[in-house]
Structure formats: structure tokens, C-alpha cells
Amino acid sequence: MMKIIDIGHGNFSVDAALSVLESEISNTMCNDKIRSIKIIHGHGSGTLRNAVHQWCNEQSGRFRDVIPGEKYDLFHQNSIAMRQESGLPVDNDFGRRNKAVTYIWLL
């Protein structure tokens, strides 16, 4: 299963969005059925996307992989493996190189 967390459309400040993200991910990691997370941070100016990517980098070792939306396609090995482990969820962003999303593959 894949969980979707939308922090890009809640009119959050960057700090508030990251706080929501941390809380949602911590809660999700307690659920053995959810194997991946899709974070919707939106296009906008790119500030939130950059903050999410930086936050993910600071979480080194906490996730199996972090996949930016622009790499999430048939040619990215971990994208395929994550989708398979998550039960191949229907995802309209697969293969679209969408910079408005980031994926987290949980341990």
C-alpha cells in the first residue's frame, strides 16, 4: 500500500508543512501494511519541494529510498521495486517526471 500526504495544498508555511510531514510519516511507519509514501508538495516556487528534499536527506538511514517525482518511472530500479512491494498502486504520476511529488520507500 502507498499512503498519500498532501502538504502542498494546505496553505502551510514551510515549517508547518514539515511538521505535518514528520508527524504523518512517524504515524505511517507504525503501519506494517503501508510500504511507501507519496508526498505532494506542489510546483509553486520550489521552496517547499527543496525543503522536503533537504528534510529527507537529513533522515539518512530512516528510509530505504527517497525518489524525486522526476525520477519516478519505468527506468528507475527502485521506483519499480517500491511499486511492486506496495502492491503496484495506481498512480497517475508514474512516468510523468512530476516535480510536484516525492516518494519515500519505507524500510
Beta strands, then each sheet from edge to edge (+ up, - down):
strand 1: 2-6
strand 2: 36-40
strand 3: 63-68
strand 4: 101-106
sheet 1: 1+ 2+ 4- 3+
end
